[in-house]
Amino acid sequence: PDVYEGAPTTVTGFMATAVKVAGFGALIRVLAVALEPSSQSFYWVLWWMAALSMTVGNIMAIIQDNAKRMLAYSSIAHAGYVLLGFCVGTDQAFAAVLFYLLVYTFMSLGAFTVIAGLARSGREPERVDDLAGLGASHPFQATVMSLCMFALAGIPGTGGFIGKFQLVSSAVSHARAIDDSSLIWLSVILVLNSAVSLAYYLRVPVVMWFRDPEESREPGAHSGFLAGAALVVCAAAVILFGLVPNDLLVVTSEPVDALSSAQTAASSLR
């Protein structure tokens, strides 16, 4: 969170998305290929990491006034959500992880792009309250920011909801197949934490649309063309992944199927 707060917003957005996706992509290869024979040895380590990341991340995000620190702790919570898929360890779960990471990239980039665009005039919103009145002064940016907050919270109709649903669905299906209640409990922790996250995610749209800005904190210039185009892409992705996710689910299943086939072939050679 300290790095998120101190770094330029564009760098923070990169750390929140590209670095996280790359790290989890590598973890899939390590756990699903290199350490697959002993993957169950890591189960309880991953289980507790997931539960603690979700819970601590969301609780700490609630008490933050700084917008980037709030998103930093939110990022920790989302890492915990993704770890649920690693606890499951099935092809369906890894496909859900890839789907969630892709959707999370657009949700998070949209939020950071709004903040970075407002900083172009030298008035970067540091506190959440600095976004007050954004709905009146910059309705497009406020709309995209609201969509990203709704998606990060997992509200139905957004890609964030489908991502969490896929993770929980894979966990429940596998738990029933192997009769393991620990995955059910971890899924319950995820759902409860998603409900807790509403406390700080919904605060942002409320501040933007229903509060008047402080005169000295009114946001400055409008975003440029490239930033505006990025916001359109992020908003469209968040909505499309929530309303018509089937095509994307097929796409994210393909690399997992290829990885599984390669692993089966290697096992037969051994």
C-alpha positions in Angstrom: 0.0 0.0 0.0 2.8 2.5 0.7 4.3 1.9 -2.8 0.8 2.2 -4.4 0.3 5.5 -2.6 3.8 6.9 -3.4 4.3 5.8 -7.0 2.8 7.6 -10.0 -0.7 6.4 -10.8 0.4 4.9 -14.1 3.0 2.8 -12.4 0.6 1.8 -9.7 -1.9 0.6 -12.3 0.9 -1.5 -13.9 1.8 -3.0 -10.6 -1.9 -3.8 -9.8 -2.5 -5.6 -13.1 0.4 -6.7 -15.2 2.6 -7.8 -12.2 -0.3 -9.7 -10.6 -1.3 -11.5 -13.8 2.3 -12.5 -14.5 2.8 -13.7 -10.9 -0.3 -15.9 -10.9 0.4 -17.1 -14.4 3.7 -18.4 -13.2 2.2 -19.9 -10.1 -0.2 -21.9 -12.3 2.7 -23.4 -14.2 4.6 -24.1 -11.0 1.7 -25.8 -9.1 0.0 -27.5 -12.1 3.2 -28.8 -13.7 6.5 -28.6 -11.8 5.0 -29.4 -8.3 1.9 -31.2 -9.4 2.8 -34.5 -7.7 3.2 -32.8 -4.4 0.6 -30.0 -4.9 -1.6 -31.2 -2.0 1.3 -30.5 0.4 0.7 -26.8 -0.2 -3.1 -27.0 0.2 -3.4 -25.6 3.8 -0.8 -23.0 3.2 -2.8 -21.7 0.2 -6.1 -22.0 2.1 -4.9 -19.8 5.0 -3.2 -17.4 2.6 -6.5 -17.0 0.7 -8.6 -16.6 3.8 -6.3 -14.1 5.4 -5.7 -12.1 2.2 -9.4 -11.7 1.6 -10.2 -10.8 5.2 -7.3 -8.5 6.1 -7.4 -6.8 2.7 -11.1 -5.9 2.9 -11.0 -4.8 6.5 -8.0 -2.6 5.9 -9.5 -1.1 2.8 -12.6 0.0 4.7 -10.6 2.3 7.0 -8.6 4.0 4.2 -9.2 7.6 3.2 -6.5 7.6 0.5 -8.0 6.3 -2.8 -4.8 4.5 -4.0 -4.3 2.9 -0.6 -7.9 1.7 -0.6 -7.3 0.1 -4.1 -4.0 -1.4 -2.8 -5.7 -3.2 0.0 -8.5 -4.1 -2.4 -5.8 -5.7 -4.6 -4.7 -7.8 -1.7 -8.3 -9.0 -1.2 -8.6 -9.9 -4.8 -5.4 -11.9 -4.6 -7.1 -13.9 -1.9 -10.1 -14.5 -4.2 -7.8 -15.8 -6.9 -6.0 -18.2 -4.5 -9.3 -20.0 -4.0 -8.8 -21.4 -7.5 -5.3 -22.6 -6.6 -6.7 -24.4 -3.6 -9.2 -26.2 -5.9 -6.5 -27.1 -8.4 -8.7 -28.5 -11.2 -8.8 -27.4 -14.8 -12.1 -25.7 -14.2 -10.6 -23.7 -11.3 -7.5 -22.6 -13.3 -9.7 -21.5 -16.2 -11.8 -19.5 -13.6 -8.5 -18.0 -12.3 -7.5 -16.9 -15.8 -11.0 -15.4 -16.5 -10.9 -13.5 -13.2 -7.4 -12.2 -13.8 -8.4 -10.9 -17.2 -11.5 -9.2 -15.9 -9.7 -7.8 -12.9 -7.2 -6.2 -15.3 -9.9 -4.2 -17.0 -11.7 -3.3 -13.7 -8.5 -2.1 -12.0 -7.0 -0.3 -15.1 -10.3 1.6 -15.5 -10.2 2.9 -11.9 -6.5 3.9 -12.1 -6.9 5.5 -15.5 -9.6 7.8 -14.1 -7.4 8.8 -11.3 -4.4 9.3 -13.6 -6.6 11.4 -16.0 -7.6 13.7 -13.2 -4.0 14.1 -12.2 -3.1 15.7 -15.6 -4.0 19.1 -14.3 -1.8 18.6 -11.2 -4.8 17.9 -9.0 -4.6 14.2 -8.5 -7.3 13.1 -6.1 -5.5 11.7 -3.0 -8.5 11.1 -0.8 -11.7 9.4 -1.8 -13.5 12.6 -0.7 -11.5 14.5 -3.4 -13.7 12.7 -5.9 -16.8 14.5 -4.7 -18.8 16.2 -7.4 -17.0 14.2 -10.2 -20.4 13.1 -11.5 -21.3 16.7 -12.3 -17.9 17.9 -13.6 -16.8 14.8 -15.4 -19.8 12.5 -15.9 -18.0 10.1 -18.3 -15.1 9.5 -15.9 -17.5 9.1 -13.0 -19.6 6.6 -14.9 -16.6 4.4 -15.8 -15.3 4.7 -12.2 -18.7 3.6 -10.9 -18.8 0.6 -13.3 -15.3 -0.4 -12.1 -16.3 -0.2 -8.5 -19.5 -2.2 -9.1 -17.4 -4.9 -10.9 -14.7 -5.0 -8.2 -17.5 -5.5 -5.6 -18.9 -8.3 -7.7 -22.3 -6.8 -8.4 -24.4 -9.0 -10.9 -24.3 -7.8 -14.5 -20.5 -7.1 -14.4 -17.5 -9.2 -15.2 -16.5 -9.2 -11.5 -19.6 -11.1 -10.5 -19.0 -13.7 -13.2 -15.4 -14.1 -12.1 -16.3 -14.7 -8.5 -19.1 -17.0 -9.5 -16.8 -19.1 -11.6 -14.3 -19.4 -8.7 -16.9 -20.4 -6.2 -18.7 -22.7 -8.6 -15.4 -24.6 -9.3 -14.7 -24.8 -5.5 -18.2 -26.1 -4.7 -18.2 -28.7 -7.5 -14.8 -30.0 -6.5 -15.7 -30.1 -2.8 -18.8 -32.2 -3.5 -16.7 -34.5 -5.7 -14.1 -35.2 -3.0 -16.3 -34.6 0.0 -14.2 -31.8 1.4 -15.9 -29.2 3.5 -12.9 -26.9 3.8 -13.4 -25.6 0.2 -17.0 -24.9 1.1 -15.9 -22.8 4.0 -13.4 -20.9 2.0 -16.1 -20.2 -0.6 -18.3 -18.9 2.2 -15.4 -16.6 3.4 -15.1 -15.3 -0.2 -18.9 -14.5 -0.4 -18.8 -12.8 3.1 -15.8 -10.7 2.2 -17.4 -9.7 -1.1 -20.3 -8.4 1.0 -17.9 -6.5 3.3 -16.2 -4.9 0.3 -19.5 -3.1 -0.6 -18.8 -0.8 2.3 -15.8 0.9 0.6 -16.5 0.2 -3.1 -20.0 1.8 -3.1 -18.6 4.7 -1.1 -16.8 5.9 -4.2 -20.0 6.3 -6.5 -21.9 7.9 -3.6 -19.1 10.5 -3.1 -18.9 11.2 -6.9 -22.6 11.5 -7.6 -24.3 12.7 -4.4 -21.8 15.0 -2.8 -20.8 18.5 -3.7 -17.0 19.1 -4.3 -14.9 21.1 -2.0 -14.0 24.2 -4.0 -10.3 23.8 -3.5 -10.5 20.1 -4.5 -12.5 20.3 -7.7 -11.0 18.0 -10.4 -9.1 19.6 -13.2 -8.8 19.0 -16.9 -10.6 16.3 -19.0 -8.7 13.1 -20.0 -7.0 13.0 -23.3 -8.0 11.0 -26.3 -5.9 7.9 -25.4 -7.1 7.9 -21.8 -10.7 8.3 -23.0 -10.3 5.4 -25.4 -8.8 3.2 -22.6 -11.8 4.1 -20.4 -14.2 3.1 -23.2 -12.4 -0.3 -23.6 -12.4 -1.0 -19.9 -16.1 -0.1 -19.4 -17.1 -2.2 -22.4 -15.1 -5.2 -21.2 -16.5 -5.0 -17.7 -20.1 -5.0 -19.1 -19.6 -7.6 -21.9 -17.8 -10.0 -19.6 -20.7 -9.7 -17.2 -23.5 -10.1 -19.8 -22.0 -12.5 -22.4 -19.1 -14.3 -20.7 -19.4 -17.7 -22.5 -17.0 -16.9 -25.3 -14.3 -15.6 -22.9 -14.7 -18.6 -20.7 -14.0 -20.8 -23.7 -10.9 -18.8 -24.5 -9.5 -19.0 -20.9 -10.2 -22.8 -20.9 -8.0 -23.4 -24.0 -4.6 -22.7 -22.4 -5.6 -24.8 -19.3 -6.6 -27.7 -21.6 -3.3 -27.4 -23.5 -1.4 -27.4 -20.2 -3.3 -30.4 -19.0 -2.7 -32.3 -22.3 1.0 -31.5 -22.1 1.2 -32.7 -18.5 -0.7 -36.0 -19.5 1.7 -36.6 -22.3 4.8 -36.0 -20.1 3.4 -38.4 -17.5 2.8 -41.1 -20.1 6.4 -40.7 -21.3 7.7 -41.1 -17.7 
